[in-house]
Amino acid sequence: MKLKIIYLFVFLTLVSCKKDQNENTIDENFCREQLEILIDESRIKIDIESNIGRIETEKIINKKPVIENKSFKLTEVEKQKLFSNAYKLITLKEYTIQTKTCNAGENFILRLVCNNKVLEFHQSSVVSWSRISKETTEIYSILKGKTDLKE
């Protein structure tokens, strides 16, 4: 009987000391509800369940703000590349940022929305957001033919 109790105690100790995964780690495939890219006055939204992307651009006409809405089509492959590159950019450790002084550059924000979390990459006063990394270059190359996006 004592031997069974000892075996049970050792077993429970081993099981309870098992290393847990970091709960803050978010899997790339999990974080795929919506991709949002903000570049100065433009906002691009892409839902994972739709092959239509939307771009809202705020313009000032006659001293009044006007929001222009456009949509564009994406193939499944393009959409998967956009989400994958967005995730890689957010988790990227090293990249090159060329900035301008006095906030003269572009403000670039990339967000991945997942359930109740938002992963974000943000840089302000960027000379060219498409040259931050190979991921932003790939994102730009997919979107440039579909929108009139600033480089």
C-alpha positions as YAML, in Angstrom:
chain: A
units: angstrom
residues:
- id: 1
  name: MET
  ca: [0.00, 0.00, 0.00]
- id: 2
  name: LYS
  ca: [2.82, 2.41, 0.92]
- id: 3
  name: LEU
  ca: [4.56, 1.63, -2.34]
- id: 4
  name: LYS
  ca: [1.42, 2.54, -4.34]
- id: 5
  name: ILE
  ca: [1.16, 5.85, -2.50]
- id: 6
  name: ILE
  ca: [4.81, 6.62, -3.25]
- id: 7
  name: TYR
  ca: [4.34, 5.74, -6.93]
- id: 8
  name: LEU
  ca: [1.24, 7.92, -7.06]
- id: 9
  name: PHE
  ca: [3.06, 10.81, -5.41]
- id: 10
  name: VAL
  ca: [6.01, 10.54, -7.85]
- id: 11
  name: PHE
  ca: [3.66, 10.33, -10.82]
- id: 12
  name: LEU
  ca: [1.66, 13.38, -9.72]
- id: 13
  name: THR
  ca: [4.87, 15.32, -9.11]
- id: 14
  name: LEU
  ca: [6.14, 14.57, -12.60]
- id: 15
  name: VAL
  ca: [2.83, 15.47, -14.23]
- id: 16
  name: SER
  ca: [2.41, 18.70, -12.29]
- id: 17
  name: CYS
  ca: [5.96, 19.85, -13.08]
- id: 18
  name: LYS
  ca: [5.44, 19.50, -16.79]
- id: 19
  name: LYS
  ca: [6.57, 22.66, -18.54]
- id: 20
  name: ASP
  ca: [3.61, 24.77, -19.70]
- id: 21
  name: GLN
  ca: [3.67, 26.63, -22.98]
- id: 22
  name: ASN
  ca: [3.74, 30.38, -22.80]
- id: 23
  name: GLU
  ca: [0.10, 31.47, -22.76]
- id: 24
  name: ASN
  ca: [1.02, 34.80, -24.36]
- id: 25
  name: THR
  ca: [2.21, 33.13, -27.57]
- id: 26
  name: ILE
  ca: [-0.30, 33.47, -30.37]
- id: 27
  name: ASP
  ca: [-0.14, 31.05, -33.26]
- id: 28
  name: GLU
  ca: [-0.03, 32.53, -36.76]
- id: 29
  name: ASN
  ca: [-3.01, 30.48, -37.91]
- id: 30
  name: PHE
  ca: [-5.04, 31.44, -34.85]
- id: 31
  name: CYS
  ca: [-4.70, 35.17, -35.45]
- id: 32
  name: ARG
  ca: [-6.51, 35.45, -38.76]
- id: 33
  name: GLU
  ca: [-9.82, 37.24, -38.30]
- id: 34
  name: GLN
  ca: [-9.01, 40.60, -39.84]
- id: 35
  name: LEU
  ca: [-6.02, 42.48, -41.19]
- id: 36
  name: GLU
  ca: [-6.02, 46.25, -40.94]
- id: 37
  name: ILE
  ca: [-3.39, 48.56, -42.45]
- id: 38
  name: LEU
  ca: [-3.39, 52.29, -41.75]
- id: 39
  name: ILE
  ca: [-1.17, 54.58, -43.81]
- id: 40
  name: ASP
  ca: [-1.76, 58.25, -43.02]
- id: 41
  name: GLU
  ca: [-5.30, 58.95, -44.26]
- id: 42
  name: SER
  ca: [-5.93, 55.47, -45.76]
- id: 43
  name: ARG
  ca: [-7.34, 52.44, -43.92]
- id: 44
  name: ILE
  ca: [-7.33, 49.00, -45.55]
- id: 45
  name: LYS
  ca: [-9.41, 46.19, -44.04]
- id: 46
  name: ILE
  ca: [-9.29, 42.57, -45.12]
- id: 47
  name: ASP
  ca: [-11.48, 39.92, -43.50]
- id: 48
  name: ILE
  ca: [-10.25, 36.34, -43.66]
- id: 49
  name: GLU
  ca: [-13.71, 35.08, -44.65]
- id: 50
  name: SER
  ca: [-14.10, 37.45, -47.60]
- id: 51
  name: ASN
  ca: [-12.18, 37.80, -50.86]
- id: 52
  name: ILE
  ca: [-13.04, 41.50, -50.95]
- id: 53
  name: GLY
  ca: [-10.80, 44.08, -49.31]
- id: 54
  name: ARG
  ca: [-11.98, 47.57, -48.45]
- id: 55
  name: ILE
  ca: [-10.05, 50.82, -48.44]
- id: 56
  name: GLU
  ca: [-11.29, 54.03, -46.83]
- id: 57
  name: THR
  ca: [-9.50, 57.25, -47.67]
- id: 58
  name: GLU
  ca: [-10.18, 60.51, -45.91]
- id: 59
  name: LYS
  ca: [-9.79, 63.59, -48.07]
- id: 60
  name: ILE
  ca: [-10.40, 67.26, -47.41]
- id: 61
  name: ILE
  ca: [-12.61, 68.81, -50.09]
- id: 62
  name: ASN
  ca: [-13.72, 72.42, -49.70]
- id: 63
  name: LYS
  ca: [-12.43, 72.39, -46.12]
- id: 64
  name: LYS
  ca: [-14.70, 69.45, -45.26]
- id: 65
  name: PRO
  ca: [-13.57, 65.86, -44.58]
- id: 66
  name: VAL
  ca: [-14.90, 63.37, -47.12]
- id: 67
  name: ILE
  ca: [-14.44, 59.61, -46.75]
- id: 68
  name: GLU
  ca: [-14.04, 57.71, -50.00]
- id: 69
  name: ASN
  ca: [-14.77, 53.96, -49.93]
- id: 70
  name: LYS
  ca: [-13.47, 51.48, -52.49]
- id: 71
  name: SER
  ca: [-13.28, 47.71, -52.60]
- id: 72
  name: PHE
  ca: [-10.93, 45.33, -54.37]
- id: 73
  name: LYS
  ca: [-10.76, 41.59, -54.98]
- id: 74
  name: LEU
  ca: [-8.15, 39.25, -53.55]
- id: 75
  name: THR
  ca: [-7.40, 35.66, -54.44]
- id: 76
  name: GLU
  ca: [-7.14, 33.12, -51.64]
- id: 77
  name: VAL
  ca: [-3.35, 32.90, -52.19]
- id: 78
  name: GLU
  ca: [-2.94, 36.69, -52.00]
- id: 79
  name: LYS
  ca: [-5.01, 36.84, -48.85]
- id: 80
  name: GLN
  ca: [-2.97, 34.07, -47.18]
- id: 81
  name: LYS
  ca: [0.28, 35.83, -48.13]
- id: 82
  name: LEU
  ca: [-0.98, 39.13, -46.69]
- id: 83
  name: PHE
  ca: [-1.93, 37.57, -43.36]
- id: 84
  name: SER
  ca: [1.26, 35.52, -43.16]
- id: 85
  name: ASN
  ca: [3.51, 38.50, -43.94]
- id: 86
  name: ALA
  ca: [1.60, 40.65, -41.45]
- id: 87
  name: TYR
  ca: [2.18, 38.07, -38.72]
- id: 88
  name: LYS
  ca: [5.87, 37.79, -39.61]
- id: 89
  name: LEU
  ca: [6.24, 41.58, -39.52]
- id: 90
  name: ILE
  ca: [4.61, 41.83, -36.08]
- id: 91
  name: THR
  ca: [6.88, 39.11, -34.67]
- id: 92
  name: LEU
  ca: [10.00, 40.37, -36.48]
- id: 93
  name: LYS
  ca: [12.91, 41.17, -34.19]
- id: 94
  name: GLU
  ca: [15.13, 43.21, -36.52]
- id: 95
  name: TYR
  ca: [14.20, 45.60, -39.29]
- id: 96
  name: THR
  ca: [15.37, 48.88, -40.77]
- id: 97
  name: ILE
  ca: [13.40, 52.05, -40.30]
- id: 98
  name: GLN
  ca: [14.29, 55.22, -42.15]
- id: 99
  name: THR
  ca: [12.42, 58.09, -40.56]
- id: 100
  name: LYS
  ca: [11.90, 61.75, -41.32]
- id: 101
  name: THR
  ca: [12.06, 64.51, -38.75]
- id: 102
  name: CYS
  ca: [9.15, 66.60, -37.48]
- id: 103
  name: ASN
  ca: [6.63, 63.86, -38.32]
- id: 104
  name: ALA
  ca: [7.05, 64.55, -42.04]
- id: 105
  name: GLY
  ca: [6.96, 60.87, -43.00]
- id: 106
  name: GLU
  ca: [4.12, 58.39, -43.23]
- id: 107
  name: ASN
  ca: [2.44, 56.89, -40.19]
- id: 108
  name: PHE
  ca: [2.21, 53.13, -40.67]
- id: 109
  name: ILE
  ca: [0.13, 50.80, -38.51]
- id: 110
  name: LEU
  ca: [-0.53, 47.14, -39.26]
- id: 111
  name: ARG
  ca: [-2.98, 45.19, -37.07]
- id: 112
  name: LEU
  ca: [-4.05, 41.59, -36.90]
- id: 113
  name: VAL
  ca: [-7.33, 41.13, -35.07]
- id: 114
  name: CYS
  ca: [-7.89, 37.78, -33.40]
- id: 115
  name: ASN
  ca: [-10.81, 36.98, -31.11]
- id: 116
  name: ASN
  ca: [-10.30, 39.38, -28.23]
- id: 117
  name: LYS
  ca: [-6.69, 40.30, -29.06]
- id: 118
  name: VAL
  ca: [-5.01, 42.72, -31.43]
- id: 119
  name: LEU
  ca: [-1.41, 42.32, -32.56]
- id: 120
  name: GLU
  ca: [0.07, 45.55, -33.87]
- id: 121
  name: PHE
  ca: [3.14, 46.93, -35.62]
- id: 122
  name: HIS
  ca: [3.40, 50.72, -35.52]
- id: 123
  name: GLN
  ca: [5.96, 53.15, -36.93]
- id: 124
  name: SER
  ca: [5.57, 56.88, -37.34]
- id: 125
  name: SER
  ca: [7.41, 59.27, -39.67]
- id: 126
  name: VAL
  ca: [8.53, 56.45, -41.98]
- id: 127
  name: VAL
  ca: [10.19, 57.46, -45.26]
- id: 128
  name: SER
  ca: [8.70, 54.47, -47.09]
- id: 129
  name: TRP
  ca: [6.64, 51.84, -45.27]
- id: 130
  name: SER
  ca: [7.09, 49.35, -48.11]
- id: 131
  name: ARG
  ca: [10.84, 49.19, -47.44]
- id: 132
  name: ILE
  ca: [10.76, 48.44, -43.70]
- id: 133
  name: SER
  ca: [11.27, 44.72, -44.32]
- id: 134
  name: LYS
  ca: [10.81, 42.03, -46.93]
- id: 135
  name: GLU
  ca: [7.37, 41.43, -45.40]
- id: 136
  name: THR
  ca: [6.22, 45.01, -46.04]
- id: 137
  name: THR
  ca: [7.66, 44.81, -49.56]
- id: 138
  name: GLU
  ca: [5.58, 41.69, -50.19]
- id: 139
  name: ILE
  ca: [2.44, 43.30, -48.71]
- id: 140
  name: TYR
  ca: [2.96, 46.37, -50.89]
- id: 141
  name: SER
  ca: [3.54, 44.30, -54.05]
- id: 142
  name: ILE
  ca: [0.20, 42.50, -53.52]
- id: 143
  name: LEU
  ca: [-1.78, 45.67, -52.76]
- id: 144
  name: LYS
  ca: [-0.24, 48.15, -55.24]
- id: 145
  name: GLY
  ca: [-2.08, 46.79, -58.26]
- id: 146
  name: LYS
  ca: [-5.41, 46.73, -56.42]
- id: 147
  name: THR
  ca: [-5.36, 50.14, -54.71]
- id: 148
  name: ASP
  ca: [-3.78, 53.53, -55.28]
- id: 149
  name: LEU
  ca: [-1.58, 53.04, -52.26]
- id: 150
  name: LYS
  ca: [1.37, 55.25, -51.33]
- id: 151
  name: GLU
  ca: [4.72, 53.50, -51.30]
...
